[in-house]
């Protein structure tokens, strides 16, 4: 019984992590697209905004890496 519950919980956690991964990848693409859009404008006033978007890209890239590591841990059980 304990093994069955653990498998059920692991599957639920894995499903949740996969949903988080999909959401994180979407957010990463959104911020990359925003950087591209801002760079096309060629406006010096948006340099701070571009820098903020680059920070967000780094944050989401790190989040994606952590989520993928967590998924690997769960799948290896």
Protein Blocks (a to p, Z undefined) as FASTA:
>chain_A
ZZmmmmmmmmmmmmmmmmmmmmmmmmmmmmmmmmmmmmmnopaklmmmmmmmmmmmmmmm
mmmmmmmmmmmmmmmZZ
